[in-house]
Amino acid sequence: MIMKRFLLTSTLLCAFFISNAENISSPGGTVTLHFDTPNGVPTYEVSYKQQAVIKPSSLGLELTGNNNLLDGFEILKTTTSTFDETWQPVWGEVKDIRNHYNEMLVEMKQASTDRYMNIRFRVYDEGVGLRYEFPRQKNLNYFIIKEERTQFAMTGDHTAWWIPGDYDTQEYDYTECKLSEIRGLMQSAITSNASQTQFSPTGVQTALQLKTADGLYINLHEAALIDYSCMHLDLDDKNFIFTSWLTPDAQGNKGYMQTPCHTPWRTIMVSDDARQILASKLILNLNEPCKLEDTSWIKPVKYVGVWWEMITGKSSWSYTGELPSIKLDETDYSKVKPHGNHAANTANVKRYIDFAAEHGFDQVLVEGWNVGWEDWFGNSKDYVFDFVTPYPDFDIAELNRYAQSKGVRLMMHHETSSSVRNYERHMEEAYQLMNKYGYNSVKSGYVGNIIPRGEHHYGQWMVNHYLHAVKQAAKHKIMVNAHEAVRPTGLCRTYPNLIGNESARGTEYESFGGSKPFHTTLLPFTRLQGGPMDYTPGIFEMDINKLNPNNNSHVNSTLARQLALYVTMYSPLQMAADVPEHYERFMDAFQFIKDVAVDWDDSKYLEAEPGRYIVAARKAKGTNNWFIGCTSGEDGYASNLKLDFLDAGKKYVATVYEDGKNAHYKTNPQAYNIRKGIVTAKTVLKMKAAPGGGYAISIIEATDKEALKGLKKL
């Protein structure tokens, strides 16, 4: 629903065939964009508070067949406008989002070909969005993109937090270095994955977080990625110029277009305060409003699941070890011997359902419930799963009945093994099965190389598939959490049943050798810019060999930081990812996971520095209760935490979950303290996060004197 909307438009007509430079500033005047066509080349530059951010950078596209939309352009008309609205997301970090920008539409003609291309700029106080638009025209109807040539010319050798450019995965640890050092560090930054395809020794992925020597924070990304290939950035490390690099298809082409059409938005966020990068809603605002008429069935979810025990190697997704390979229509599982390590069995799932019901969780994810896991990966297998047939030891009807009798739902799991053609063949039947048993959410997966063979996870064909799955799910009132899919670009505004994605290096990698301690201080600056992540936090036992003696991985985090991630890693989909028996050892700390909300009326980023620390405070939806989280990197972090965002004159009960005195993510990760007391808007808390640590605080409004009984001021 739009609360207010305001639009002003003016048109500047320019002489035919004559170029004309144009300037447009943001509503508050902090960001200015300059556009010109020197020598017929569309060129823009961006400044922030009169300080250069993007030096003159060219725009355009190279087409197949020795055609291009790169030069020879003249401005025909420039239209400027102002737009201001406030809208309410179905779920989100805040209740209201303001979308306020000044816009400039530049209409151009390439005289030598009689073709027309427009560029639309939207300028916000925190950055810029730009996209190419192609009106209907006789000389440009169907066309194939060989490469997009959007430039982002940096003003110097900035510090960057980056992962390798790759057509198939984002599951990398971040590297921090100067732009000039990326080439030398690329090989060490590339770690193995089930499917990966790099393209350049200086190619990186978006969202890319940068910091200048003068203290400007710059973020490069894209918004509203629809029917187009995902954009990476290729760096000219001598001149510090990034150029867009699209994901190709099986034939090497980057995009198939038909006019009228437009590209996704290319986004540039900039601020002299890192907190404003985290708080920006620019990506969401550049997406279209919600297209679903009824959203009442879309609800944030807090869940547990039969998952971590398989990720660590304690248990298995498969049912039997007797078969070297299987054919779904021929294999009779009733005649094979179970290996006894299958986690998704009826008795074990009921144990998780009981735990969820006892502690107030909404759903229970179960992976490995369906036939085919003995032969699911690495063979480029087309008919790999049918998404409807359970193993003999998984009673789908009884388990859904049992869960619903306890006020809990089961969460569906659809691993496609990247046989996307097979998934689309079975999708309707799979969604109907979910409707039959009362499932309302699905975690889908795309592990391995894509079928159709030769396509990439981030190409136009797959981008269209991911959105197709979300649209089809919406028809069945199903929420989607897609893993290994293309990184989000704000489409959750348009299709809010896209409740989460993985699309980055999640907690599972802590069981695959570990992630760098600063990882969770970077994801909100990078991956989360486009939408929430199903990061799966909440691991309490850091030594994986306690679950699986053959796995010596270590979770590079303190227990207190695992609590904090429910606040710093915003998502309406939050998992308590560890096994129930580990939580039962630390029920006092587990209380925070039970209490923390997953939907919010307000969010404030109190302190932030990429790669170092993030401190976030969020107000739970429909309440006056706040939750605070801090995640820190290798050096830890100390802060004087002001609670001046609380209502003046009111008293609150705060429960602080913090690292113990000698806590350390490597040597003493389970050391924590819990203290409780009274706080007000005048309270200042001295807090300290250990190396790789953090803290979490619940702040509950005291509505009567009984709640304050026996407590002192913190």
C-alpha positions, 0 to 999 in steps of 0.5 A: 500500500502506498501512503504518499506519492508525488511526481513532477516531470519536465522535458528538455528538448534538444536540437536533433543530432546535437549532443547536450550535457546534463546534470541531475542531483538527488533530492537532498543534493548529496549525489550528483550525476553528470551525463554527456556524449563526447564523440557520440559515446554515452558517458556518465560520472557521479559525485558525492558531496562534491567529491568524485565517486565515479570518474567519466565512464562509458555506457553501451552494449556490444551486439553479435554480428559486428553491431554495437550500441557503443558510440555514434549517439546524439541526444534527442530529448532529456526528461527529468522528474521527481518521485516520492512514495512510502510503501509497506513491505509484506515483511522486512527490516522496517515497516515503511520504506521511502522511495524518493529520487530524481530521475533523468531519462535520456533518449538517444539516436544512433544516426548511422543505423537509425536505432534508438537507445534510452538510458534512465537514471534514478538519483537517490541521496545514497546512490544511483540506479541506471538502466538501458531501455530500448523502445519499439523500432523497425531497425532494432527488434530482436537482438543478441548481446555479445557483451554489456559495456557499462563502466565504473571508473574508480577514482583510485586504488580503493580497498575492496572486499571481493569474491572471484567472478564466477558463472556458477557459484558465490560460495567463496570466502571474501578477500580484503585487499587493494584493487591493484592486488586482486590479480595476485590474490585471485588463485588463492581466493578460488576454492573448490565447489560442486560447480564453478566457472571463472572468467578473468584474473581480475573478475569479481562478483557483485555486490562489491563493497569498496572503501576509498582512502578518503573514507567513502564507502562505495557499493556496486550491484544490480537491481531487478534482474529479470530476463537477463544475465547476471552481471559480474565486474571485470577490473582493468587494474592499471586504470581501476575501471570496472566493466560489466561482464555478463554470464554467457549461455551454452553458445557464448551469448550474453542475452536475447532481447526483443524490443520494447525491453530494458536491462536490470538496473546497475546500482552505485551506493555511496556514503561517508558512513558505513551504516548508511550502506547497510540501511539503504533500501535503494535495491528494493526501491528499484524493483517493481511493487508487489505483483501478488494480490493476496499476500496474507499467506506469506509469513516469516518463518523460524525453523529447525531441521534434519540438516546439520547432522547430514552436513557434518557427516554424522548422518546420510541423505541416502537410504541404502548402500547396496545400489551402485546406481538407481533408476527411479522407475525401476528401483524397488526400495522395499527390496533393498537393505537400509544402511541404517544411517538415513536421517529422514526417518519417521522416528527421527523427524518426530524428535525434531517436531517435538523439539520445535513444538516445545520451543515455539518454532514454526517449521521443521525442514527435512532433507533426504526424504525422497528417493534418489539420494544414492545416485544424485550428484556428479553424473550429469543425470537428467531424471534424478528426482521425482520430488513426490516419492518418499523413502520407505522409512519416511511416512509423509502422511503421518509426519505431516499429521503429527506436525500439524497436531502440534502446531508445526509444519514440515518444510519441503525440500527439493534438491534438483541436482541442477537438472532443471529441465527435470524439475520443471517437468515435475514442478506442478505435481510437486507443488500439488503434493505440498498442497495436499499435505499442508506444506507452505514453504520449500527449500530448493537446491541447485547443486552441480552443473546445470542441465540443459548442459552448458548453461550456467547458474547465473545465465539468462536461461536460469535467471528465468527459471528461478523466477518461474519457480517463484511464480508457480509456487505463488499460485499454490501459496508456497514460499520459496527459499532457493539455494545455489540460485542467482544472487538476489537483486531485490525481487522479493519486493515484487514477489514476497513469497521469495522469502529467502535465498542462500547464494553465498557461503553459508554456515554449512562451510563451517563444516567444510573446513571453516569460513574466515572469522570476518565473513559475517561482518561482510555479508550484510554489506555484500550478499544481503544488499539484494535480499535476505539470506538463509544463512542457517546460524545458531551452531553451539558445538564448534568442534564438528568432530563431536558429531562426526569423529571423521570431520575435524572442521571447526566453526570459526565463531563464538557461541555468543556471536551465533546468537547475534547473527539472528539480528545482524544477518537480516532474514524473515527465514531463520533456522536454528541449525544445530541438532537438538541435543546441543541446544539442550546443553545450553538452554539458557543461551538458546532462550535468545533464539526462542525469543528473537523476532523474524519480522521487524517494524524498525531497524537501526545500524548502530556501528559498522565497518566492513570486515571489522564489526556490525552492531544492529538493533531491531524492533520486533513487529507489532511490539515495543521490544528490541533485539541487538546483535554484534558480530566482530572479526578477528580483532574483536570489538569494544563499544559504548552502546547507547540505547537512546532509540528506546522510548523516553520515560519507559523501562525495559528488561534487558538480557545480555548474552555476551562472550566470556572473559577469555572467549575466543573463536578458536580456543574458547568459543563456548565461553559466555555470560548472561546478565539481566537488568533494567535499561532505559533510553539513557542507558549506555552499555559497555560491551566487548566482543571477543575475536570472532565473537559478538553479543546479543541483547533482548530488550523487553518493555516492562509493562508492569512493576512485577517484571522489574522485581529484583532487577538492578540497572545495567 
